Amino acid sequence: MGNPLCFRNAFLIASKGEFIVKNRKVLFVLLALMLAAAVSAQELKVGFIYSEQIMLEYQEAIDAMRKLEAEARELQRIYQEMQTDYQKLIEDYEKRKLVSSDAWKNQKQREILDKERQLQEYQIEKFGQNGEIYRKEEEYLGPVLEKINETLKKIGDARKYAYIFDASKGTIVYADEKHNLTEILLEELKKSR
């Protein structure tokens, strides 16, 4: 959709797809950044990992995932039991509603609504955005991921990698801060106002 190098009001696209530069300062910054990248590319050492493979083969990760899966199975088992109870309430109500008193019907309707509310609360509490399963994931996997990241940083520093990518996800998992151009770009952009 959008070209990452196409800044608003900096370029116009000509009829044949060529770029026409409106602002010479932006052109200068882009050329300087491309030149710096070309010169330093010869010095850059880049590596990559497959995080999926690490999670499948690293024993601490395997153990943490097993614990998490066991917790998730137990929470799911409880939820399914609650759903079964809820369904039985509905079935009982449907079978008897034609021959039962209004008082009994009202009581059963309240029980059904209460059970439905309990199901929803359980689902949110255990599986919702900040639910128990996500807290357990942080508890079990957090230390493992921290150890992996610390080890990646040690490898990156010791072997002088500029960047290490996670090929499984297409993300940077380590970057030498000396290659961070954010502040330089912001400074240049502020100058070009």
C-alpha positions as CSV (number, residue, x, y, z in Angstrom):
1,M,0.0,0.0,0.0
2,G,2.4,2.7,1.2
3,N,6.1,3.0,0.3
4,P,8.1,3.4,3.5
5,L,10.4,5.9,1.8
6,C,7.6,8.0,0.5
7,F,7.0,10.7,3.1
8,R,3.9,12.9,2.9
9,N,4.5,16.1,0.8
10,A,8.1,15.0,0.0
11,F,7.5,13.1,-3.3
12,L,5.1,13.3,-6.2
13,I,4.6,10.3,-8.4
14,A,5.0,11.1,-12.1
15,S,2.9,9.4,-14.8
16,K,5.6,6.8,-15.5
17,G,6.1,5.9,-11.9
18,E,9.2,8.0,-11.4
19,F,9.7,10.0,-8.2
20,I,9.9,13.8,-8.4
21,V,11.5,15.3,-5.3
22,K,9.8,18.4,-3.9
23,N,12.1,18.9,-1.0
24,R,15.9,18.8,-1.5
25,K,16.6,18.4,2.3
26,V,14.6,15.2,2.3
27,L,16.5,14.0,-0.7
28,F,19.8,14.8,1.0
29,V,18.8,13.0,4.2
30,L,17.7,9.9,2.2
31,L,20.9,9.9,0.2
32,A,23.0,10.3,3.3
33,L,21.2,7.4,5.0
34,M,21.6,5.2,1.9
35,L,25.3,6.0,1.6
36,A,25.8,5.3,5.3
37,A,24.0,2.0,5.0
38,A,26.0,1.0,1.9
39,V,29.3,1.9,3.6
40,S,28.5,0.2,6.9
41,A,26.9,-2.8,5.2
42,Q,30.4,-4.1,4.4
43,E,31.1,-4.1,8.2
44,L,27.7,-5.4,9.4
45,K,27.5,-8.9,10.7
46,V,24.0,-10.2,10.6
47,G,22.7,-13.5,12.1
48,F,19.4,-15.2,12.5
49,I,17.6,-17.8,14.7
50,Y,14.5,-19.9,14.4
51,S,12.6,-19.2,17.6
52,E,10.2,-22.1,16.9
53,Q,13.0,-24.5,16.8
54,I,14.4,-23.1,20.1
55,M,11.0,-23.5,21.8
56,L,10.8,-27.1,20.5
57,E,14.3,-28.2,21.5
58,Y,15.3,-26.1,24.5
59,Q,14.4,-28.3,27.6
60,E,13.5,-25.4,29.9
61,A,11.1,-24.1,27.2
62,I,9.7,-27.6,26.7
63,D,9.1,-27.9,30.5
64,A,7.5,-24.5,30.8
65,M,5.2,-25.2,27.8
66,R,4.2,-28.6,29.4
67,K,3.3,-26.8,32.6
68,L,1.3,-24.2,30.8
69,E,-0.5,-26.8,28.7
70,A,-1.4,-28.8,31.8
71,E,-2.9,-25.6,33.4
72,A,-4.8,-24.8,30.3
73,R,-6.2,-28.3,30.1
74,E,-7.4,-28.2,33.7
75,L,-9.0,-24.8,33.2
76,Q,-10.7,-26.0,30.0
77,R,-11.9,-29.2,31.8
78,I,-13.6,-27.1,34.5
79,Y,-15.1,-24.8,31.9
80,Q,-16.6,-27.8,30.0
81,E,-18.1,-29.2,33.2
82,M,-19.7,-25.8,33.8
83,Q,-21.1,-25.8,30.3
84,T,-22.5,-29.3,30.8
85,D,-24.3,-28.2,34.0
86,Y,-25.6,-25.2,32.1
87,Q,-26.9,-27.3,29.3
88,K,-28.6,-29.7,31.7
89,L,-30.4,-26.8,33.4
90,I,-31.7,-25.6,30.0
91,E,-32.8,-29.1,29.0
92,D,-34.5,-29.7,32.4
93,Y,-36.3,-26.3,32.0
94,E,-37.4,-27.1,28.4
95,K,-38.8,-30.5,29.4
96,R,-40.8,-29.3,32.3
97,K,-41.8,-25.7,31.4
98,L,-45.2,-26.7,30.0
99,V,-46.3,-28.6,33.1
100,S,-44.6,-26.5,35.8
101,S,-45.8,-23.5,37.8
102,D,-44.8,-20.0,37.1
103,A,-42.8,-19.9,40.4
104,W,-40.8,-23.0,39.3
105,K,-40.2,-21.4,35.8
106,N,-39.1,-18.2,37.3
107,Q,-36.7,-20.0,39.7
108,K,-35.2,-22.1,36.8
109,Q,-34.8,-19.0,34.6
110,R,-32.9,-17.2,37.3
111,E,-30.7,-20.3,37.8
112,I,-30.0,-20.5,34.0
113,L,-29.2,-16.8,33.9
114,D,-26.9,-17.2,37.0
115,K,-25.1,-20.2,35.4
116,E,-24.7,-18.3,32.2
117,R,-23.2,-15.3,34.1
118,Q,-20.8,-17.7,35.9
119,L,-19.7,-19.2,32.6
120,Q,-19.0,-15.8,31.1
121,E,-17.1,-14.6,34.3
122,Y,-15.1,-17.8,34.4
123,Q,-14.2,-17.5,30.7
124,I,-13.0,-13.9,31.2
125,E,-11.2,-14.6,34.5
126,K,-9.4,-17.6,33.1
127,F,-9.0,-17.0,29.4
128,G,-9.6,-13.3,28.9
129,Q,-7.1,-10.7,28.0
130,N,-5.6,-10.5,31.5
131,G,-6.8,-13.9,32.5
132,E,-5.2,-16.5,34.6
133,I,-3.8,-18.5,31.6
134,Y,-1.9,-15.4,30.4
135,R,-0.5,-14.8,33.9
136,K,0.6,-18.4,34.0
137,E,2.2,-18.0,30.6
138,E,4.2,-15.1,32.0
139,E,5.1,-17.0,35.1
140,Y,6.3,-20.1,33.3
141,L,7.7,-18.7,30.0
142,G,8.8,-15.3,31.2
143,P,12.0,-16.5,32.8
144,V,12.8,-18.8,29.9
145,L,12.4,-16.0,27.3
146,E,14.4,-13.7,29.5
147,K,17.2,-16.2,29.6
148,I,17.0,-16.7,25.8
149,N,17.2,-12.9,25.3
150,E,20.1,-12.5,27.7
151,T,22.0,-15.3,25.9
152,L,21.3,-13.7,22.5
153,K,22.7,-10.4,23.8
154,K,25.8,-12.2,25.0
155,I,26.3,-13.9,21.6
156,G,25.6,-10.7,19.7
157,D,28.1,-8.8,21.8
158,A,30.8,-11.5,21.9
159,R,30.6,-12.3,18.2
160,K,30.1,-8.7,17.1
161,Y,26.8,-9.1,15.4
162,A,25.1,-5.9,14.4
163,Y,21.7,-7.6,14.2
164,I,20.2,-11.0,14.9
165,F,16.8,-11.8,13.3
166,D,14.2,-14.3,14.2
167,A,13.6,-16.0,10.9
168,S,10.4,-17.6,12.2
169,K,8.7,-14.3,12.8
170,G,10.6,-11.8,10.7
171,T,11.6,-9.7,13.7
172,I,14.8,-8.3,15.1
173,V,15.7,-10.0,18.4
174,Y,19.0,-8.3,18.9
175,A,20.5,-5.0,17.5
176,D,23.7,-3.2,18.3
177,E,22.6,0.2,19.4
178,K,25.3,1.9,17.4
179,H,23.2,1.1,14.3
180,N,20.1,2.9,15.7
181,L,19.4,5.8,13.4
182,T,16.2,7.0,15.1
183,E,17.6,10.1,16.8
184,I,19.6,11.1,13.7
185,L,16.6,10.8,11.5
186,L,14.4,12.7,14.0
187,E,17.0,15.5,14.1
188,E,17.2,15.8,10.3
189,L,13.4,15.7,10.0
190,K,13.1,18.6,12.6
191,K,15.7,20.6,10.6
192,S,13.8,20.1,7.4
193,R,10.5,21.7,8.6
